[in-house]
Structure formats: structure tokens, C-alpha cells
Amino acid sequence: MTLSVLAVASTGGHLNELRQLLPRLSPAPDHVEWATFDDPQSRSLLAGQRVRFVRSTPTRDPVSVVANVRPAVRLLRGSRPDMVLSTGSGIALSFLPVAAALGIPAHYVESATRLTGPSMTGRALVLVPGVKTYTQDRRWSDARWVYRGSVFDGFEPGPARGEAASPVRRIVVILGSNPYGFRRLLERLIAILPHGVEALWQTGVTDTDRLPIDAHRAWPARELHEAMAQADVVVAHAGIGAALSALEVGRIPVLVPRRQDLGEQIDDHQALVAHELAERGLAVTADADALEMPMLERAAGLCANMVADPPRFALDGIHLAE
């Protein structure tokens, strides 16, 4: 018996989460095909894998959700996977209801960023018959939202890499693919970084006009991972994709949450994510305006390890075909 999985995720943190969770699934998949968006991250991270690219679905964009229903029907009828698994966001609304209607087990794992309740996508999918829903936070699990663990369980703090305060000579700054700017963080880093620090700046949509940096909107994921592995410290917005990427290469990131009241995000979930990771010993965190060089030096002396045998993430109701 084999288990074929169609893994569905938006690019960014959702894609990174699903990549981390797939090896922990129980039952374990034998064959995986991906449905996601076409961008440098997906091209890099999923190189050599079976991938179907569909229309990019921006936050709260019902037109793109509807537009992706037809390719979802075509793909699911053609490949007939044993199950469809998604970590969101809007792309899940195109695929999971179709899978459930076709009798294919459909599973939605809410993002680990949602520490107080489901996202809009989750609130919609929990109402769809045949879609099983999971939370990555035990505190709001219930009969509809099953807790089977968190993507964060795959990491643990490691021994210190050096002194309590380590010199910072090379830094990677990540603002991700968030549709909102975060110039406040860039300006603060420019103010506190000593002369001569080598920096890679991945700035997304943030306006960098007149800032004395070599800004790049995006970097291929593999190149960014290599740069983080070689850096003394990673400073990032508190997006889960950036956090997981830093932890994967053994870095304890400095996470700086975007703020809703300043127009940097649609809500304040990044503050919750930063706090959760700091509580686990997996991040140093501060508001952009309070960021100081000793915080970066502290993070430079820390490291993260991947858990050798992370807990399994068990899925409900999987019946394998003969």
C-alpha cells in the first residue's frame, strides 16, 4: 500500500510549514505532488519535485480563489491522490472543498502563526463537510480543531556557539513576501549596525528609497539559506517562513514583529509568534524601535538544533488504496 499526497500551500511561510510537517506525517506519504504559486521560493525549494503551479492568491482575494477552482478540479480528477493536505492560505479554499466533494480525504492544518484561533481561511474550511481541520496550538483545540503538534516541535535550542555576546560581522535581514512595508525595521538597523558589518538585505515590497543599503526584493530560497548559514545573525520580521528558515540552518533569529497600528500587517499575530518562539528559546525578540546591538550579539552566540526524532503528526481517517 502506498500513500499519495497532493500538498497545497501558498508560497512564503505556508509553504515552509508544509515542507517541515510532511516528513512527520503519520501515515507517512510515499508520493508527494505540490500545488503552489510560481515564484523564486517555490522554484528553489521544490526543485526536482512534481509541482503544479496555479494562480497566485493574494490575501483576501476571492477572485483568485474562484479562478483556481477549475485547475483544482482538473488536477484532482486527473491524479486522484489518496489525500490533499494544506497549510493555507487562500489556495486551500480552492482545493480542499473540491477534494472533499470528490471523496478525497481533505486535511487543513492551520498555520502555527494562529495562536489564539483560526484564520479567515480556517473559519471557512471548518464549515465544509469532509474537510478535517487541525490546530498547531493546544490552547484553542476542540472537537472541530484537533491538536496533533506544532511545526515548532521540530526544533530545540542548542548549546551556545560562543560567548554571551558574540561579535556580529555578517548579518542577513529578511522582510519576506509580506504585502506591507516595514521600513521602520530597516531604518533602525541602519542606525545601530556598526560600520563594516556585511549585510544581505531581502526587503520585499518595502520602500528602500534613499536608504544606504543594497536592497533585494527577493532571493532564491537556497541562496538565502546559504547566506543565513554563513551569517553571524539573522534579523527578520516575525513571519513563520523567515523564522523556520533561520532555525533550519541552526540560527536563533532576532524576530521583530510588524504592528497593525502602524500599517505593517493586517493584525498582530506576529507579536504572538515572536513571543511563542522566545518562550521556547528559539528566538530573541524586540520591537523595531527598541532594537539594540546587544540583542543581535546575544543571538549570534546562540544556535538551534533540529529534533532528531520529532513527534509524529497523525492524520485522521486515511484509508489507503490496495
matplotlib code that plots the C-alpha trace (Angstrom):
import matplotlib.pyplot as plt

x = [0.0, 1.2, 0.0, 0.0, -0.4, -1.2, 0.4, -1.2, 0.2, 0.7, 4.4, 6.0, 5.6, 2.7, 5.0, 7.8, 5.5, 4.2, 7.7, 8.5, 5.4, 5.4, 8.2, 6.4, 3.0, 1.5, 0.9, 4.0, 3.5, 5.2, 4.5, 4.1, 2.9, 2.7, 0.2, 1.5, 2.5, 5.3, 8.0, 11.7, 11.0, 8.9, 11.2, 14.2, 12.7, 10.8, 13.4, 13.3, 9.8, 6.5, 4.9, 1.7, 1.7, -1.6, -2.6, -1.2, -3.8, -3.2, -4.6, -8.4, -8.7, -11.9, -11.4, -8.2, -9.8, -12.5, -10.1, -8.1, -11.2, -11.1, -7.4, -8.1, -10.9, -8.7, -5.7, -7.7, -9.7, -6.5, -4.2, -6.7, -4.3, -5.1, -5.4, -5.0, -3.1, -2.8, -1.4, -3.2, -3.9, -6.3, -5.2, -6.7, -10.2, -9.7, -8.6, -9.9, -13.7, -13.2, -11.3, -14.0, -16.7, -14.8, -14.5, -10.8, -9.7, -9.0, -6.9, -6.3, -3.6, -4.0, -0.8, 1.4, 1.1, -2.5, -2.1, -5.5, -7.9, -8.3, -7.6, -10.4, -9.4, -9.7, -13.1, -14.4, -13.0, -14.2, -17.7, -17.1, -18.3, -15.5, -12.6, -10.7, -9.1, -6.1, -4.7, -1.0, -1.8, -3.3, -4.9, -7.7, -8.2, -11.7, -13.9, -13.6, -9.9, -7.7, -4.3, -1.5, 1.5, 3.3, 5.9, 7.9, 8.2, 10.8, 13.4, 15.1, 17.7, 21.3, 24.3, 25.7, 28.0, 30.3, 30.4, 27.2, 27.8, 29.4, 30.7, 28.5, 30.4, 27.8, 24.0, 21.0, 17.9, 14.6, 11.3, 9.7, 7.0, 4.5, 2.4, 3.0, 6.2, 8.4, 10.8, 10.9, 13.0, 15.4, 15.9, 16.6, 19.1, 20.9, 21.1, 22.6, 24.8, 28.5, 30.5, 31.9, 29.2, 28.4, 24.7, 22.3, 19.0, 15.9, 13.3, 10.2, 7.8, 9.3, 10.2, 14.0, 14.4, 17.3, 18.4, 22.1, 21.6, 21.9, 18.2, 16.8, 13.1, 13.6, 16.3, 16.1, 15.4, 18.5, 20.8, 19.1, 19.6, 23.2, 23.6, 21.9, 24.1, 27.2, 25.9, 26.5, 22.9, 19.6, 17.2, 13.7, 10.1, 8.3, 6.9, 6.9, 8.7, 11.6, 11.7, 11.7, 14.3, 16.7, 16.1, 16.7, 20.2, 20.9, 20.4, 18.3, 16.8, 16.1, 12.4, 10.9, 7.1, 5.2, 2.5, -1.1, -1.5, 1.4, 0.0, 2.7, 0.3, -3.4, -3.3, -0.8, -0.2, 3.5, 3.9, 2.3, 4.6, 7.7, 6.6, 5.9, 9.3, 11.1, 9.3, 10.7, 14.2, 14.1, 14.2, 15.3, 12.6, 12.1, 10.0, 11.8, 12.1, 13.7, 16.1, 19.7, 23.1, 23.5, 20.3, 22.0, 25.2, 23.3, 21.5, 24.9, 26.1, 23.1, 22.1, 19.2, 19.1, 16.6, 15.0, 16.4, 13.0, 10.2, 6.7, 4.5, 1.7, -1.1, -3.9, -7.4, -9.4, -6.7, -7.7, -5.0, -5.9, -4.9]
y = [0.0, 3.5, 6.9, 9.7, 13.3, 16.5, 19.2, 22.6, 25.8, 29.5, 30.5, 32.1, 30.8, 28.4, 26.5, 26.4, 25.0, 22.3, 21.2, 20.9, 18.9, 16.4, 14.2, 14.0, 12.8, 9.5, 7.7, 8.7, 9.7, 7.7, 10.1, 13.9, 16.3, 20.1, 22.8, 26.3, 29.6, 30.2, 32.4, 32.2, 30.5, 27.6, 27.2, 26.9, 24.8, 22.4, 21.9, 18.3, 17.7, 17.3, 20.8, 22.2, 26.0, 27.8, 31.5, 33.4, 34.2, 37.4, 37.9, 38.0, 37.8, 35.8, 36.3, 34.3, 31.7, 31.1, 31.2, 28.3, 26.0, 24.9, 23.8, 22.2, 20.1, 19.2, 18.2, 16.2, 14.3, 13.5, 12.4, 11.2, 11.4, 9.5, 12.8, 16.5, 18.4, 22.2, 24.7, 27.6, 30.2, 31.2, 28.4, 25.9, 27.4, 26.4, 22.8, 21.4, 21.8, 20.3, 17.3, 16.7, 16.9, 14.2, 11.9, 12.5, 13.0, 16.7, 18.0, 21.6, 22.4, 25.9, 27.9, 27.9, 31.7, 31.4, 31.1, 32.4, 31.0, 30.2, 32.4, 33.5, 30.6, 28.2, 29.7, 29.0, 25.5, 24.2, 24.6, 22.4, 18.8, 16.3, 18.7, 17.8, 20.7, 20.8, 23.5, 23.8, 25.3, 23.1, 26.1, 26.5, 22.9, 21.5, 18.9, 20.6, 21.7, 18.7, 19.3, 16.9, 19.0, 22.0, 22.7, 24.3, 20.9, 20.0, 22.4, 22.9, 25.4, 24.1, 24.9, 28.4, 28.9, 31.3, 34.0, 35.5, 38.4, 37.4, 39.8, 40.5, 40.8, 39.4, 39.7, 38.6, 40.8, 39.2, 41.0, 38.2, 38.5, 40.3, 42.8, 45.6, 47.6, 47.5, 50.4, 51.1, 48.0, 48.9, 52.4, 51.1, 48.5, 51.2, 53.3, 50.6, 48.4, 49.3, 50.4, 47.4, 44.9, 42.9, 42.7, 41.0, 42.8, 41.0, 43.7, 42.5, 45.4, 47.8, 51.2, 51.5, 54.8, 56.9, 54.1, 53.3, 49.6, 47.1, 46.1, 43.0, 42.3, 38.5, 35.9, 32.3, 30.2, 28.0, 31.1, 32.8, 29.6, 29.5, 33.2, 32.6, 29.6, 31.7, 34.8, 35.6, 36.6, 36.7, 39.6, 39.1, 40.2, 37.7, 35.7, 32.0, 31.4, 33.6, 32.0, 28.4, 29.2, 30.6, 27.7, 25.2, 26.4, 26.5, 30.2, 31.6, 34.6, 38.1, 38.4, 41.9, 41.8, 44.0, 46.1, 46.5, 50.0, 51.2, 49.6, 47.0, 44.0, 43.2, 42.0, 41.5, 37.7, 38.3, 39.5, 36.3, 34.2, 36.0, 35.5, 31.8, 31.2, 33.3, 31.2, 28.0, 29.5, 29.7, 33.4, 36.8, 39.4, 43.1, 45.9, 47.7, 50.9, 49.1, 47.0, 47.4, 45.9, 43.8, 41.8, 40.9, 40.0, 37.7, 35.9, 35.5, 33.4, 31.0, 28.2, 25.9, 22.2, 20.1, 17.5, 14.1, 12.3, 14.9, 13.8, 12.4, 14.5, 12.0, 12.5, 11.2, 8.8, 7.8, 4.7, 3.5, 2.1, -1.5]
z = [0.0, -0.8, 0.1, -2.4, -1.2, -3.0, -0.9, -1.3, 0.0, -0.7, -1.1, 1.9, 5.4, 4.4, 2.0, 4.6, 7.2, 4.9, 4.0, 7.6, 8.5, 5.6, 7.0, 10.3, 8.9, 10.1, 7.9, 6.0, 2.4, -0.4, -3.2, -3.0, -5.6, -5.0, -5.9, -5.2, -6.9, -9.3, -7.6, -6.7, -3.4, -4.8, -7.8, -5.4, -2.6, -4.8, -7.5, -8.8, -7.3, -9.0, -8.9, -10.5, -10.5, -10.1, -10.0, -7.1, -4.5, -2.5, 1.0, 0.9, -2.8, -3.7, -7.4, -7.4, -5.1, -7.6, -10.6, -9.1, -8.6, -12.3, -12.2, -8.8, -10.3, -13.3, -11.2, -8.6, -11.2, -13.1, -10.4, -7.8, -4.8, -1.6, 0.3, 0.0, 2.7, 3.0, 5.4, 3.6, 3.0, 0.2, -2.1, 0.4, -0.3, -4.0, -3.4, -0.2, -0.9, -4.3, -2.9, -0.3, -3.0, -5.0, -2.0, -1.5, 2.2, 2.7, 5.6, 6.6, 9.2, 10.5, 10.4, 13.6, 13.5, 14.7, 18.4, 19.5, 16.9, 13.2, 10.3, 7.9, 5.7, 8.7, 9.7, 6.3, 5.9, 9.2, 7.9, 4.8, 5.2, 4.6, 5.5, 8.6, 10.5, 12.8, 15.1, 15.9, 19.3, 22.0, 23.8, 21.3, 20.2, 20.5, 18.8, 15.4, 15.7, 16.5, 18.1, 16.8, 17.5, 16.0, 13.4, 16.2, 17.9, 15.2, 16.8, 20.1, 21.4, 21.2, 23.2, 23.0, 20.0, 21.8, 24.4, 25.8, 23.5, 20.2, 17.5, 14.6, 11.3, 8.9, 9.0, 6.9, 7.1, 5.9, 5.4, 3.4, 0.8, 3.1, 1.0, 3.6, 4.0, 7.1, 6.6, 10.3, 10.9, 8.1, 9.4, 12.9, 11.7, 9.7, 12.9, 15.1, 12.9, 13.3, 10.3, 8.3, 9.1, 5.9, 5.3, 2.9, 2.7, 1.5, 1.7, -0.2, -1.1, 1.5, 0.1, 0.3, -1.5, -0.1, 2.3, 2.1, 1.5, -1.4, -1.3, -3.0, -3.2, -3.2, -3.1, -4.3, -1.2, -1.4, -1.8, 1.1, 3.3, 2.4, 3.3, 6.7, 7.4, 6.9, 8.8, 12.5, 13.0, 11.1, 11.8, 10.4, 10.6, 12.8, 9.8, 10.2, 6.9, 7.9, 11.4, 10.1, 7.5, 10.2, 12.5, 9.7, 9.3, 13.1, 13.7, 16.6, 14.8, 16.1, 15.3, 15.1, 14.9, 12.4, 14.0, 12.9, 14.3, 12.1, 8.9, 8.8, 9.0, 8.9, 12.6, 15.4, 15.1, 14.5, 18.1, 19.3, 17.1, 18.3, 21.9, 21.4, 19.8, 22.5, 25.2, 23.5, 23.5, 19.7, 19.1, 20.5, 20.0, 20.3, 18.8, 15.9, 17.8, 20.8, 18.9, 20.1, 19.1, 22.2, 21.2, 17.9, 19.7, 22.1, 19.2, 17.5, 20.4, 20.3, 18.0, 17.2, 16.5, 14.6, 16.9, 15.8, 16.2, 16.3, 17.3, 14.5, 13.1, 12.9, 10.3, 10.8, 8.5, 5.9, 4.1, 1.7, -1.7, -2.4]

ax = plt.figure().add_subplot(projection="3d")
ax.plot(x, y, z, "-o")
ax.set_aspect("equal")
plt.show()
